[in-house]
Amino acid sequence: KMNYDKVPNMISGKDLDYLTDIFNWNYGAYKCAFNASNEILDEILKKHLNKSSKVFYNAMREVLEVLESGESDE
């Protein structure tokens, strides 16, 4: 049985493609939400867009952390 709590030393091309897709989707959503929050005047919408952009940013960070944790030598 494989333990998925730990990133393997080698990530397959398919896994890397998947992580790239996740990162790119969240980056696009982050940019849209962040830019829109800077252009609108409605404070309620601005609040929700800022909250959304943080969610997308955190998802991008998680992908990067997965990739960074796979770089360590044990």
N, C-alpha and C positions, 0 to 999 in steps of 0.2 A: 504494500500500500504506500502511495506517495504522500509526503507531507507537503501541503501547499501553504503552510505558514511561513515557509522559508523560500527565498528566491534561489533557484538552482544556479550553479556556477556558470552554466551555459544556457542562454535563452535561444529557443529555436527561431528560425526565420518567420514561421507562422505566428509565434507569440510576439515577436518584435513588430510584425505588421499589425497585429491586434492592438498592442500598446500604442503604436504610432497613430492608428485610427482614433483610439480613445483620446489621446493627447490632442490631436488636430481638431476633433469635434469640440472638445471643451475649450480649446483656444479660440476657435471661431465664435462660440457662444459667449465666452468671456469678453472678447473684443466688442461684440454687438451690444451686450448688456452694459459694459463699461462706457462705451461711447455714447449710447443712448442716455445713460444716467447723467452725463455731462451736458446734454443738449436740451433736456426737458425742464420745465418749470414746476410741474406738479410734484409736490413733495412726497405724496404717497407713492406715486409711481417711481420716483427717484429712489425712495427707500427700498422698494422691492427689487429694483434693478441692481442697486448696490449689493443687496443680500444675495441675489442670483449670481452676480459677478464673483463674489467671494466663494460661492459653492463651486463654480466652474474653475476658479483659480486653485482651490484646494484639490480638486480632482486632478488638475495638471501636476501639482506638486506630488501627489501620490504616485502618479506614473513615473515621474522623475526619481522618486525615492526607491521605487522598485528597481529601476535601472541602476541607480547608484549602489544599492545594496548587493547587487550581483557582481559588482566590480571588486569587492573586498576579497583579499586572499586569506584563506584559512589555513 
